[in-house]
Amino acid sequence: MAPVSSKTYDLIVFGATGYTGKLTAEHISAHLPTDLKWAIAGRSESKLSGIASELKTLNPDRIQPAIEVAALVPAELDTMVKKTKVLINTVGPYHLYSTPVVEACAKNGTHYLDVTGESPWVLDMIRKYHEIAKASGAIIIPEIGIESSPSDLLTWALVSRIRKQCQIGTKEVTASLHEMNSMPSGGSLATLLTTFDDFSMQQIVDAGSGNWSSSPIPGPKATSSTSLATRLFGVRSIPNLGTVTTSLNAGPNVAVVQRSWGLLAGGSYYGPKFQFREYVTVRNRLVGAAVHIALAIGMMALALSPVRWLLKKLVYAPGQGPSKETTAKDSIEYRAVATADQDVPNPRQAFGICRYDGGVYYLTGVFLAEASMVLLKDDGLVKRLGGGLLTPAMLGQHFIDRLTKAGLVLETEMLPEY
């Protein structure tokens, strides 16, 4: 592993010609320090040159990105990652293309960030490369985009609020995707379809089932039960969150939060009884039941290869996505309620929101760029983390502070005592 001081670049955006990669590069050009030494990378030098020309118009005064050409082969990836302190990887679907990228970073001590939501693949990466990354000092954080930064950071912030206010752990955090106005990109749709091509239904279900398989230590057993009606129709009413139902995004987010629980002080920071659940907010119980049933039918349909073949003909191609005009009115908001681990009839609760108004895929680029700056600037945190397959919450308050300056709203408050 080359000494950090000898690295050519602070960061490289790998996959910069794709939809998310380009948005990430745009945020870097417009908002990160002008003395940042960085590069954009991919397979096509001509396409990368075109992206570099576009970026120059955003901020002519900054150091413009160099161009690195690399294919998805070990020798070229090793050469590339050895040149940089941080690699931002936007080459997806990740389970198809990015295993050798993670391997190269883990072996060479290069910090790595991506925005996958492919829980079975992430679980595989944890098992294969966590110890290798710890040994090299590489901090590897997958799922640091929309999946799963909002859920993970909001949970960490609520747990921290209860710790500060009550000097005690948290028994439960219940989150809900309260609002999301956005169209999926071609890469997101391709990922969903190819995940069903390459992983069994059992692998997909297990990776996002909340069975603590992502945690480095065994997780607490759930003590509450679910009624037959709720299991059948998926609908429930939760104080301060409203009517909620089954969420398509819940699986990856639950897995990441559970890993954060195990990584942070061996579960003791969040608390020994901690549980996390996530839903989506709906207008009423009828809509909630319809969403739950539609998701169940959709999952069964996606298990059929002819259905996936047809859908691949109809969706955006990878690398494409909604236009800037279309995404101008995008928004996303998560809400969550945390309950203190107090053995009293009415334990204290905290409420939090995480909201962003603007392009949701641009926000993904913000997560990537700002996380890279935490890794580049916070030497004390990097030293404490040491390395391994980690989570967004491990970047803590420094990450949240940078995100709020970039337009994210993340707020928590204690609810009144009863």
ROVOMAR-51110 format. One record per residue: x, y, z of N, C-alpha, C, O, CB in turn. Coordinates in steps of 0.001 Angstrom, whole numbers, plus 500000, padded with zeros to 6 digits. Glycine has a CB too. Layout:
BEGIN
XYZXYZXYZXYZXYZ/...
This chain:
BEGIN
500853498794500000500000500000500000500876501240500000501756501391500848499042500015501232/500627502138499029501413503367498936501071504310500078499910504378500480501174504060497588/502059505050500621501768506029501672500728507039501189500710507412500016503059506759502108/499851507482502116498790508419501738499362509681501109498790510224500164497945508785502956/500509510151501642501095511398501147501571511288499710501742512304499037502246511812502028/501792510060499225502300509885497872501204509710496835501498509541495651503214508708497828/499937509748497259498825509553496333498729510721495352498924511879495721497503509395497105/498432510397494120498275511432493088497016512254493311497009513465493089498238510797491696/495945511590493752494642512255493880494087512132495299494395511199496040493643511664492876/493255513115495639492442512996496850491295512029496609491014511168497443491901514375497291/490637512172495470489541511260495156489410511062493656489820511905492858488227511783495732/488824509918493292488478509594491913487010509213491873486540508450492717489374508443491352/486286509741490897484909509323490633484959508297489512485214508647488360483986510548490255/484720507046489839484765505957488867483344505699488354482424505438489129485381504659489501/483188505781487028481856505694486434481264507074486214480046507241486266480931504865487315/482114508066485968481666509463485883480810509754484654480152510793484605482859510378485879/480800508871483668479975509115482486478548508619482670477692508883481825480594508451481272/478273507900483764476921507431484046476069508518484682476561509605484984476967506215484952/474808508227484882473850509218485376474241509727486770474382510932486975472437508617485413/474412508818487710474765509225489073476190509750489152476456510709489877474593508057490035/477111509133488414478501509580488429478655511007487961479427511778488530479342508681487575/477917511360486919477994512725486401477439513730487414478018514799487606477230512836485073/476326513393488057475755514286489070476716514463490246476831515555490803474403513738489569/477399513392490613478389513477491687479526514419491304479944515263492097478945512084492018/480017514262490084481099515126489600480657516585489543481456517484489801481572514667488214/479401516823489209478896518194489171478893518820490559479252519988490712477487518226488580/478490518052491576478500518599492939479931518874493392480193519890494035477806517628493922/480843517989493067482252518208493419482759519492492782483400520308493444483124517010492974/482470519673491491482936520864490777482377522147491367483076523156491468482559520774489316/481111522097491753480444523314492201480690523642493671480638524812494051478976523194491962/480958522627494514480911522878495955482110522422496768482308522938497867479734522238496498/482918521489496294484043521042497092485224521995496943485245522784495997484447519626496693/486210521953497840487325522910497802487998522960496431488174521935495772488357522551498865/488367524161496020488917524337494673490322523758494526490799523583493405488938525806494317/490990523459495640492320522865495546492292521341495603493342520705495698493194523395496653/491109520755495547490960519302495576491647518680494363491438519110493229489465518907495613/492457517678494615493102516948493521492238515724493198492123514799494002494580516523493902/491640515741492020490687514673491739490717514279490270491312514956489432489279515100492135/490061513171489988489993512661488625488637512018488397487973511573489333491129511651488351/488243511981487134487077511200486725487597510007485939488563510114485184486060512059485870/486935508862486130487457507627485549486345506802484925485176506909485295488185506805486608/486742505981483973485818505092483289486535504395482145487763504406482060484591505865482773/485742503785481263486343503007480178486594503832478921487481503504478134485457501837479839/485814504909478723485879505665477469486541507024477679485971507897478334484473505851476884/487734507207477129488435508485477281487679509619476604487659510738477116489845508389476707/487053509345475456486333510400474741485112510874475529484830512071475580485903509905473358/484394509944476136483226510336476949483666511101478193483027512077478586482403509091477359/484744510662478801485258511358479984485710512774479639485511513701480423486420510572480602/486318512939478468486747514281478036485545515196477866485606516382478192487544514203476713/484448514640477351483228515434477212482674515871478557482232517009478712482177514647476460/482697514958479542482239515303480893483143516375481490482652517315482114482214514048481807/484457516249481308485398517236481854485146518620481273485243519621481983486843516809481574/484824518679479992484535519974479359483286520601479946483245521812480162484371519811477846/482266519793480207481036520305480824481302520805482239480771521837482649479951519215480848/482126520071482985482415520451484367483158521781484453482973522541485404483230519364485047/483981522053483479484768523291483500483873524521483495484233525556484054485719523338482306/482713524410482867481797525553482810481146525815484173480684526928484427480712525312481748/481102524814485048480474524988486359481341525812487296480831526603488090480183523637486986/482652525626487202483556526329488113484932526444487457485815525636487746483654525591489489/485132527427486585486400527554485859487603527797486764488738527555486354486301528673484866/487368528280488010488467528645488892489077527455489643490148527588490234487990529662489879/488421526315489626488915525193490402489885524339489575489940524446488350487743524340490900/490646523493490272491477522512489584490545521544488857489686520916489476492425521751490588/490716521432487561489840520558486790490271519097486946491450518819487163489844520966485303/489319518163486835489658516765487073490558516189485986490406516485484800488398515944487176/491488515368486420492255514574485458491364513445484944490273513212485465493568514005486106/491838512760483930491088511652483344491895510372483511493066510297483140490769511916481841/491234509371484078491845508058484245491001507023483492489798506912483728491972507687485761/491618506283482608490918505240481852491232503894482488492396503515482616491331505255480338/490188503177482886490380501875483529489212500961483207488053501372483270490534502032485056/489521499735482866488504498715482660488336497909483939489127498035484874488874497793481474/487299497080483970487001496304485163487822495018485196487283493913485237485509495982485228/489128495195485177490044494058485289491015494356486432491369495516486643490815493799483932/491449493343487168492223493577488387493456494453488202493700495342489018492643492278488953/494234494227487158495483494988487001495211496474486842495881497297487466496276494476485795/494232496828486011493920498243485786493274498873487011493531500036487321492999498399484578/492433498108487711491808498631488926492849498864490018492805499883490708490722497665489428/493779497934490180494845498114491167495648499377490891495936500155491801495773496899491176/496004499570489631496772500763489254495995502030489590496566502990490108497117500735487751/494692502037489297493880503225489532493723503508491029493965504633491469492506503058488883/493325502509491812493018502784493222494269503139494021494174503822495041492331501579493855/495435502687493575496673503044494269497006504530494136497814505059494899497824502213493732/496380505201493166496665506615492930495842507553493798496119508751493842496428506942491492/494822507025494499493878507920495175493649507539496628493785506377497011492558507925494444/493298508541497432492943508301498826491527507737498948491272506846499757493065509594499633/490604508272498127489198507853498169488743507523496753489048508249495807488293508965498800/488009506419496617487382506082495348485870506127495519485310505417496355487844504684494848/485218506962494728483755506979494639483372506097493458483764506367492323483190508452494470/482613505050493723482265504096492674480779504191492336479923503928493181482624502663493107/480480504570491087479082504645490644478817503677489503477889503887488722478730506073490209/479611502626489394479463501637488323478527500523488784478911499669489583480845501053487908/477318500538488282476348499516488636475742498887487392476025499318486274475254500103489516/474902497860487584474596497201488854475858496656489536476722496045488907473598496065488625/475925496900490824477147496606491552477438495114491620478598494708491561477061497170492942/476406494300491741476658492867491841477206492292490537477815491222490538475383492140492229/476993492999489425477526492552488145478951493034487909479758492302487335476637493026487025/479275494246488338480517494884487906481492495277489014482675495474488733480185496081487141/481044495397490248481873496123491224482569495276492278483269495826493128481041497106491911/482406493982492254483160493155493206484664493355493061485343493507494076482816491677493013/485225493363491834486676493596491728487101494994492167488253495196492549487124493369490308/486182495961492116486511497321492574486649497330494097487592497905494639485420498344492118/485700496688494778485787496579496237487052495823496627487761496229497549484534495870496814/487332494745495941488521493945496250489803494768496109490685494707496966488587492717495333/489899495537495023491099496355494802491280497376495911492394497559496402491023497066493450/490204498047496317490295499048497386490627498397498723491461498909499471488983499833497497/489986497280499030490225496601500304491674496152500419492275496275501487489290495398500454/492234495643499353493608495135499394494647496253499416495726496096499988493861494236498202/494313497387498788495295498455498631495138499614499614495854500610499520495219498984497249/494196499484500563494053500519501584493425501806501091493663502871501661495372500826502159/492627501721500040491953502911499488490522502964499997489791501980499889491973502898497929/490113504104500553488747504260501025487779504202499844488097504656498744488586505585501798/486599503640500085485657503333499006484241503712499420483828503454500550485723501836498630/483491504333498489482093504707498720481267504297497499481719504432496362481957506247498997/480046503791497747479132503540496626477692503762497060477421504057498224479311502107496084/476777503617496117475363503901496386474481502732495968473361502928495496474922505177495657/474988501523496143474177500357495862473014500241496848473034500850497918475034499101495904/472015499464496481470969499060497407470799497552497357469778497010497778469641499767497081/471833496879496827471774495432496573472239494665497808473406494289497912472644495050495345/471322494439498736471670493843500026472358492477499918473309492229500660470431493704500855/471916491582499027472633490296498949474095490470498552474969489767499059471944489372497951/474354491402497649475737491651497229476545492282498366477692491900498598475765492565495986/475955493236499065476659493880500178477015492847501252478121492864501792475794495014500786/476090491967501552476358490919502542477526490043502092478359489644502905475098490052502771/477581489751500807478699488982500250480019489743500392481048489155500721478437488654498770/479981491065500139481192491884500282481669491932501731482872491901501992480935493306499775/480737492006502662481101492010504086481849490732504436482894490765505086479844492157504978/481304489620503999481905488325504342483268488133503692484154487508504274480979487193503928/483440488669502486484690488456501761485787489457502116486961489093502172484428488514500292/485412490727502357486435491774502377486504492609503647487363493486503745486213492674501247/485635492372504621485681493191505845487039493060506539487664494068506868484548492776506818/487491491849506758488754491652507477489950492126506655490915492657507205488929490178507843/489885491933505336490965492410504462491065493931504533492164494481504607490731491954502999/489911494614504511489903496076504586490379496566505945491075497578506027488505496614504302/490017495868507005490514496244508343492032496163508386492691497028508963489902495329509436/492581495128507778494032494949507809494760496031507021495855496445507402494401493583507264/494160496492505923494812497500505082494479498927505500495134499870505055494417497297503642/493462499097506356493026500434506761492044501073505797491769502269505900494212501325506910/491508500295504858490531500829503901489153500912504542488647499919505064490474499953502630/488551502085504505487175502260504976486263502082503768486281502891502841486961503674505660/485471501022503786484584500668502681483146500906503140482666500228504048484799499174502226/482454501870502514481068502160502905480166502051501683480061503000500905480951503577503548/479518500909501506478492500808500467477179501420500964477036501726502148478278499327500050/476235501592500056474880502058500409474894503400501135474219503571502150474181501020501280/475668504348500610475743505658501266474939506707500504475138507907500691477204506108501391/474017506242499632473132507145498910471745507170499547471614507089500769473032506732497438/470715507283498713469336507265499218469083505979499985468376505986500993468319507408498060/469642504900499528469754503683500312471218503586500722472063503281499881469274502401499504/471545503836501988470630503876503115470975505015504079470703504922505276470648502541503851/471579506095503552472010507181504431470883507828505235471048508011506442472687508227503620/469721508192504618468702508865505436468251508041506634468174508563507747467506509195504588/467953506767506425467503505919507531468588505741508575468327505833509775467063504560507012/469808505485508117470910505201509028471316506429509835471524506336511045472101504679508254/471430507572509176471826508800509873470735509295510810471024509757511914472172509891508867/469468509200510370468367509639511230468287508767512469468058509275513567467031509605510468/468470507474512314468464506573513467469596506916514425469389507000515636468582505112513010/470807507116513874471952507472514727471682508777515472472003508892516655473241507600513882/471100509753514794470836511048515422469802510915516540469930511563517579470352512062514372/468785510086516339467763509892517376468331509141518579468057509498519725466558509129516803/469111508114518317469755507384519410470661508330520201470687508286521431470571506179518863/471394509175519497472284510125520161471490511148520970471925511550522049473167510839519130/470342511571520468469484512513521203469011511896522519469044512549523562468264512927520340/468573510638522468468105509976523690469271509745524647469113509888525859467412508635523354/470428509391524119471618509231524971471926510530525717472204510526526916472844508801524122/471869511640524978472200512936525576471140513368526584471469513884527653472349514001524486/469869513158526244468767513650527066468497512749528270468226513238529367467510513771526226/468573511430528064468134510486529085469253509619529641469036508863530588467070509609528526/470457509720529061471595508892529484471244507401529494471547506673530439472069509321530875/470588506975528398470154505583528316470090505163526852470086506008525956468774505386529008/470039503856526613469945503338525258468550503485524673467634503988525324470354501894525233/468408503039523442467134503132522722466577501726522501467284500820522060467313503876521359/465306501574522816464670500268522660464206500034521230464255498910520732463492500140523611/463756501098520569463179500906519235463206502212518461462972503284519019461735500371519332/463496502110517159463298503219516232462383502723515124462646501703514487464664503751515656/461305503465514909460383503153513816460426504304512833460155505450513190458924502909514339/460768503996511595460913505023510564459895504812509463459369503716509270462333505015509982/459629505907508739458709505821507602459183506751506493459580507890506740457260506177508030/459131506245505273459342507096504107458068507913503937457088507454503352459679506251502805/458105509131504460456903509950504532456516510534503172455336510696502862457102511069505533/457532510844502372457268511468501068458432511182500136459592511264500539457045513004501210/458120510843498884459173510715497877458592511028496515457752510291495997459800509296497892/459041512114495951458628512514494610459843512411493700460677513317493677458028513965494599/459951511334492961461117511114492111460845509982491141460091509056491439462362510807492956/461475510070489966461432508989488988462740508209489062463801508808489237461192509541487550/462685506871488931463915506088488997464773506263487758464268506525486667463592504627489187/466092506115487944467019506162486810467088504791486150466606503797486695468431506619487266/467699504755484962467876503485484280468730502527485083468479501322485085468491503705482926/469745503055485770470607502200486574469862501544487720470087500370488013471763502994487111/468966502295488382468187501732489492467270500620489006467143499579489651467363502828490181/466632500850487861465724499844487322466487498601486867466049497473487096464919500425486157/467634498820486220468453497681485787468928496869486990468970495639486940469664498167484963/469281497560488061469737496873489265468644495989489830468892494833490173470193497879490316/467435496525489929466318495753490464466101494483489655465933493402490218465042496596490477/466104494616488334465803493470487471466941492450487476466686491248487545465534493942486039/468190492909487405469302491962487357469565491304488710470141490218488764470557492665486879/469153491943489794469279491305491107468490490009491137468946489003491681468797492249492226/467304490042490547466491488832490489467069487807489511466790486613489619465061489182490091/467876488281488556468553487352487644469644486569488359469818485376488110469151488111486458/470376487232489243471612486665489770471532486136491200472416485400491638472668487684489705/470473486506491933470310485997493287468983485255493398468005485619492745470384487145494320/468953484227494218467707483499494441466759484340495287467179485266495981467980482139495124/465488484007495217464513484708496047464867484564497521464684485500498300463096484177495784/465375483389497909465740483171499303466867484093499732466840484627500840466141481725499524/467887484293498846468992485200499155468502486635499298468932487355500198470068485120498069/467604487050498412467082488416498444466284488649499725466440489676500387466202488691497207/465438487697500062464612487830501265465473487816502517465276488627503422463570486707501332/466429486891502568467271486771503766468101488030504015468248488464505158468197485565503636/468645488619502939469522489787503099468785491000503628469392491858504269470170490134501782/467467491090503369466701492240503832465601491902504799464653492671504957466122492941502684/465712490754505454464612490284506299464668490803507722463742490580508502464601488797506327/465757491500508071465886491967509444466355490889510393466081490958511591464585492513509919/467068489875509872467532488773510726468920489011511299469538488087511829467531487483509946/469424490254511198470708490672511757471901490010511059472995489964511620470746490356513239/471701489503509855472799488834509150473917489805508776475055489380508577472274488150507894/473614491100508676474632492099508341475426492562509553476483493175509399473985493291507683/474937492279510756475592492743511975476806491883512298476779490672512078474609492734513149/477875492495512818479052491710513190478845490855514439479648489965514721480219492628513407/477773491119515187477459490323516376475979489972516339475204490669515684477822491092517694/475564488908517027474140488544517035473284489679517588473662490345518551473918487270517865/472136489887516972471263490976517380470230490565518404470002489374518612470579491541516194/469594491546519054468543491248520041467336490593519385467041490841518215468109492529520765/466653489770520135465425489152519645464268490129519822464149490783520858465139487817520388/463415490222518800462235491089518893461271490533519927461042489326520002461532491224517517/460712491434520719459797490997521780458336491224521410457449490601521994460112491727523074/458072492109520447456679492391520074456237491440518964457056490972518173456516493872519617/454952491163518915454388490277517896453507491076516952453081492183517281453582489128518544/453232490518515777452410491167514763451118490380514586451144489154514482453173491282513419/449999491075514551448702490405514421448562489776513044449268490152512108447550491394514670/447660488826512922447414488161511644446933489158510597447347489079509441446387487037511813/446070490091510978445558491082510024446681491968509487446715492289508299444479491951510686/447596492356510371448720493187509926449632492417508991450127492968508007449519493697511124/449859491124509298450698490316508414450043490145507042450733490114506024450972488940509046/448731490036507016448027489834505749447947491106504919448117491066503700446633489314506010/447690492239505573447416493479504840448498494552504990448490495544504261446109494040505295/449427494360505931450589495235506024450356496598506627451299497384506719451142495415504710/449143496917507043448815498278507473448865498387508992448464497471509710447423498689506957/449367499530509468449341499811510902449330501329511101449735502081510214450568499157511631/448871501760512253448874503188512597449876503403513723449843502705514736447441503683513018/450766504373513539451829504630514503451761506097514910451818506977514051453233504272513913/451639506373516204451599507767516661452791508566516143453930508103516189451566507821518189/452514509763515652453496510705515096453978510336513691454677511122513052454684510792516015/453613509154513210453963508772511844452734508580510965452826508696509743454783507500511857/451581508289511572450351508128510810450140506692510343450631505747510961450361509054509621/449403506542509245449115505232508675450259504821507758450640505561506852447770505246507903/450800503639508002451965503184507242451733501756506757450847501047507235453256503264508104/452562501361505788452484500000505265453867499535504829454862500225505050451488499920504085/453921498381504221455172497770503790455905498670502800455298499236501891454907496399503162/457215498795502988458035499654502135458993498822501289459650497912501794458819500664502984/459066499140500007460007498484499104461445498750499505462315497910499279459777498943497678/461711499916500103463075500322500464463520499786501818464688499927502182463177501824500468/462611499177502566462918498850503958464049497839504101464908497997504969461687498319504638/464065496805503266465028495724503430466476496186503500467152495898504488464881494761502313/466986496900502478468373497383502544468618498307503724469676498240504350468733498103501265/467654499170504040467845500122505127467910499431506485468730499793507328466727501146505124/467055498446506698467087497693507952468430497008508126469006497025509214465954496657507995/468935496398507046470216495695507125471356496639507490472232496278508275470519495005505800/471350497840506927472410498808507220472309499300508659473322499374509354472340499997506248/471105499637509118470941500102510503471348499009511486471979499294512503469480500534510764/470998497781511193471390496692512093472914496517512131473479496182513172470720495376511656/473569496744510997475034496671511016475616497824511833476580497635512575475598496698509576/475035499016511698475503500142512517475368499821514005476265500126514791474712501426512177/474250499205514390474054498816515792475222497965516278475775498220517348472727498045515964/475600496949515492476653496041515917478042496637515877478902496265516675476626494835515079/478273497565514951479599498163514811479888499210515879481037499377516289479739498785513445/478860499914516331479057501010517283479071500475518708478024500225519306477954502079517123/480265500305519235480467499853520624479802498513520890479275498273521977479925500891521601/479832497633519878479294496290520065477835496260520459477404495372521195480083495579521090/477071497226519974475638497283520266475284498077521505474110498373521728475108495912520412/476266498428522314475948499088523586475568500555523403474849501103524238477131498985524532/476029501206522335475671502617522140474181502755521822473495503589522411476519503242521006/473685501947520901472257501982520599471448501358521722470378501856522072471971501262519286/471953500274522287471269499614523393471073498133523139470912497720521990469933500267523643/471084497317524199471034495856524060469690495311523593469613494153523181471378495225525363/468633496113523644467311495654523204466871496304521892465716496161521490466281495940524280/467762497003521235467420497841520080466756497061518944467170495956518593468665498519519559/465711497677518382465047497163517185464795498329516227464575499464516650463705496436517550/464832498024514932464555499040513913463563498491512902463702497371512411465857499487513206/462557499308512602461555498934511609461312500120510689461406501275511104460230498477512287/461000499821509441460758500906508484459553500588507610459336499448507201462001501147507606/458768501644507335457553501515506531457474502686505550458412503473505423456283501466507441/456349502782504867456080503923504003454723504493504402453787503740504669456110503517502483/454611505815504442453371506482504829452366506437503681452726506636502520453647507941505247/451107506175504014450030506150503015448856506986503507448765507330504685449572504691502723/447950507308502567446824508193502915445831507532503869445316508177504782446094508629501652/445570506262503657444584505572504489444864504068504469445766503598503776443135505869503995/444079503333505238444319501899505393444047501133504100444711500133503824443452501342506514/443093501585503317442792500899502062443970500993501095444355500004500470441529501491501418/444538502195500980445717502374500122446890501540500654447644500947499883446114503879500044/447025501507501964448106500728502565448000499251502241448998498614501904448113500917504060/446801498705502339446603497290502003446893497040500530447490496026500172445169496849502340/446464497976499671446711497822498238448204497828497924448675497033497110446011498934497458/448947498727498573450392498796498362451059497498498817451904496948498110450992500002499117/450680497017499987451260495785500533451026494603499601451945493833499323450671495484501915/449804494464499124449468493340498246450159493491496892450640492511496321447939493238498057/450205494731496377450867494967495091452360494628495165452917494063494223450679496431494658/453004494972496278454423494640496433454636493133496474455585492615495886454984495281497704/453752492438497168453874490977497239453717490351495857454480489460495482452826490395498205/452720490820495099452512490298493749453676490670492845454128489859492037451196490825493161/454164491914492986455294492363492173456546491542492408457261491211491462455587493811492454/456818491207493668457977490381493984457854489008493332458827488481492793458136490237495502/456664488436493383456461487124492761456596487219491253457135486309490623455085486554493130/456110488320490658456215488491489208457665488649488776458074488099487753455400489701488752/458449489402489552459849489617489202460670488331489299461751488236488717460451490682490102/460165487361490022460860486080490093460747485303488777461458484319488573460301485244491242/459857485745487890459656485084486599460512485759485542460368486961485316458165485112486187/461390485028484897462312485616483924461615486268482737462112487288482260463249484564483424/460485485745482219459822486447481101459344487851481487459366488764480661458632485627480604/458914488022482739458470489340483197459661490304483225459545491452482796457809489244484607/460785489839483721461980490694483768462448491043482353462853492177482096463120489992484549/462393490087481448462796490339480056461944491442479449462466492330478775462679489053479209/460637491395479684459733492408479136460016493775479743460056494774479025458272492014479383/460210493830481046460442495105481712461744495751481250461827496976481157460462494914483221/462751494949480963464025495493480489463859496217479156464646497105478829465061494375480350/462842495843478392462601496495477114461904497842477276461913498667476363461776495595476225/461301498060478439460437499224478623461063500342479447460606501483479371459168498799479269/462105500045480241462628501041481187463784501819480561464284501470479492463092500358482497/464199502892481262465399503645480870466584502692480742466674501709481478465715504769481904/467480502974479824468734502231479751469643502683480881469565503836481304469424502430478375/470525501781481392471499502209482406472329503381481891472709503425480721472424501037482802/472604504332482792473331505535482395472422506692482057472879507823481889474204505238481225/471110506406481956470137507449481665469248507669482880469224506861483808469290507083480428/468516508780482855467613509074483955466814510323483677466940510921482608468380509224485250/465993510721484626465171511913484450466014513156484192467135513266484689464300512128485670/465474514090483415466190515333483118466202516245484342465440516039485287465547516059481915/467081517263484317467149518215485424465826518954485595465420519269486713468286519216485197/465159519227484472463861519917484542462835519039485257462029519525486050463356520285483119/462879517743484963461939516810485583462190516687487079461246516571487861462039515437484923/463463516713487483463802516482488888463800517754489736464049517690490940465150515832488977/463527518889489133463593520157489864462637520184491058462913520835492066463276521315488927/461512519474490938460521519457492017460573518170492830459636517862493566459129519642491447/461647517428492702461807516221493509461877516563494993462255517672495372463066515456493084/461512515607495813461692515752497261461664514374497894461113513421497343460594516668497884/462269514298499053462237513057499827462233513424501302462943514337501723463453512128499478/461436512713502083461396512965503525461172511670504285460230510924504018460295513979503871/462050511425505226461878510333506189461493510935507535461961512010507908463183509468506313/460630510221508255460319510574509633460535509345510506460399508213510040458858511107509767/460869509568511755461126508434512645460830508809514088460940509968514488462579507956512510/460453507797514853460220507941516292461097506929517012461110505747516670458706507736516656/461822507399518004462682506538518819462137506470520236461691507480520780464144507056518824/462170505283520836461670505067522187462811504663523100463536503711522811460567503997522198/462973505378524195464048505088525144463821503744525820462684503316526015464151506199526198/464910503093526170464828501795526848464634502019528347465542501806529151466108500942526580/463419502457528698463059502732530089461923501811530510460925501677529801462656504219530276/462076501193531641461070500253532137459993500998532924459835500815534131461726499165533019/459256501850532196458165502636532778456980502587531810457172502258530640458613504128533059/455765502905532261454598502816531370454702503695530125454254503295529050453359503192532128/455289504891530256455404505814529129456853506274528960457200507373529393454474507030529328/457696505460528344459103505853528164459224507067527264458368507316526416459914504694527581/460307507825527460460537509016526656460744508633525181461275507573524851461758509798527191/460298509549524320460438509341522886461057510568522230460918511690522718459077509023522251/461733510337521133462280511409520306461741511268518896461486510162518420463832511385520307/461570512403518234461038512438516867462058513103515954462723514058516357459672513194516810/462185512608514733463136513205513811462643513190512379461818512362511993464448512493513899/463171514132511592462896514158510158464214514302509405465173514901509892461918515318509792/464228513737508212465340513914507290464727514244505936464026513416505353466266512628507220/464987515459505430464292515925504233465255516621503271466213517277503680463153516874504616/464965516454501982465722517172500951464765517569499842463989516746499357466895516300500390/464822518832499441464029519337498325464960519581497146465855520425497202463263520642498716/464731518826496082465597518898494911465792517507494344465216516542494845466956519537495262/466599517399493304466803516123492643467296515041493594468334515202494236467776516286491514/466559513944493686466929512870494600468230512206494160469035511807495002465806511830494686/468441512086492860469708511505492397470862512487492572472004512070492767469598511087490924/470578513773492507471616514747492832472000514609494305473172514723494662471136516195492522/470998514361495162471281514154496577472203512953496772473064512968497651469976513957497363/472028511921495963472923510772496026474361511203495777475278510757496467472502509704495008/474556512075494786475889512621494532476410513440495692477605513419495987475875513466493290/475509514170496361475897514949497540476395514025498644477430514290499256474713515800498048/475664512941498901476096511979499918477509511475499620478361511440500508475112510794499992/477749511090498382479056510549498006480170511585498176481208511304498775479023510056496560/479940512776497645480976513812497675481275514264499099482440514408499468480551515011496830/480242514488499899480458514988501259481054513911502155481845514223503046479144515496501856/480691512655501937481320511573502706482801511477502380483619511212503261480627510226502419/483146511690501125484567511644500751485345512738501468486491512526501863484735511789499224/484730513911501641485423514993502333485621514687503817486625515088504404484650516292502174/484664513973504426484855513554505817486072512643505919486895512801506821483592512833506355/486189511693505001487318510768505018488640511476504738489685511069505248487100509663504001/488595512531503931489814513259503593490251514237504679491445514486504845489618514000502305/489295514791505416489595515876506349489626515473507822490311516115508618488596516951506173/488899514422508199488789514071509615489736512913509935489317511758510016487324513695509980/491008513238510114492011512204510367491739511433511655491982510228511732493391512826510429/491234512136512663490941511477513935489869510420513781489994509321514319490512512494514973/488809510746513045487733509783512812488248508593512014487970507444512358486557510450512077/488995508864510955489534507783510123490388506837510957490314505619510800490361508356508959/491192507404511838492041506572512698491206505726513648491514504555513870493011507444513496/490143506317514216489285505563515142488542504439514418488397503343514958488275506505515824/488074504708513200487328503696512455488237502545512031487829501384512058486662504322511224/489451502864511645490432501841511364490326501208509991491335501078509298490331500801512372/489144500815509586488955500163508302487897499084508400487439498743509490490264499574507803/487510498546507246486494497501507199485283497944506415485219499067505914486082497098508596/484314497037506315483033497325505658482130498001506680481607497347507582482362496015505085/481946499325506539481261500128507543479944500670506991479472500229505943482159501281508012/479355501632507709478046502165507345478070503697507390478979504277507983476949501611508291/477079504364506768477042505833506812477067506404508217477716507422508456475820506327506112/476371505766509153476299506290510518477660506363511191477850507151512118475375505438511348/478610505550510735479941505561511346480659506887511115481609507208511830480783504417510794/480214507662510124480819508973509856480263510056510773480821511151510840480594509370508401/479168509766511484478690510583512575478309512020512260477872512344511156479689510600513585/478490512877513271478015514257513195478750515066512140478152515950511526478161514927514537/480022514792511912480773515522510885480091515352509528479962516316508775482248515028510820/479663514153509218478969513887507957477644514634507915477323515261506905478736512375507770/476874514579508988475580515275509035475776516783508869475015517432508150474847514975510368/476783517337509524477032518776509413477330519179507968476831520200507494478198519184510322/478125518398507279478430518712505878477179518597505007476970519404504102479531517777505345/476357517597505285475134517409504497474141518544504714473483518980503769474479516078504849/474027519023505944473083520117506199473534521402505509472704522187505050472933520356507712/474840521615505437475349522776504694475049522650503197474957523653502489476867522930504916/474898521407502724474604521160501312473105521124501017472700520888499879475235519857500880/472276521359502048470846521471501804469975520410502430468750520517502373470614521462500386/470565519383503030469766518365503705469266518905505041469997519597505749470587517068503915/468037518592505376467485518936506690467424517655507516466765516692507124466057519604506566/468108517642508653468030516513509581467890517082510982468827517671511521469291515576509468/466715516901511567466404517504512862465782516466513787465024515601513347465454518710512689/466108516560515068465501515694516075465034516527517257465560517612517505466493514608516539/464043516019517988463558516681519192462950515644520124462445514614519676462524517781518844/462999515914521389462318515066522367460829515388522353460440516555522338462912515264523794/460005514355522358458562514552522431458167514818523880458896514437524795457802513318521868/457017515471524104456597515793525481456403514532526320456015513479525814455293516610525466/456685514669527612456446513560528534454960513430528813454217514411528804457224513760529849/454546512199529061453121511946529387453016511340530758451913511052531223452455511011528343/
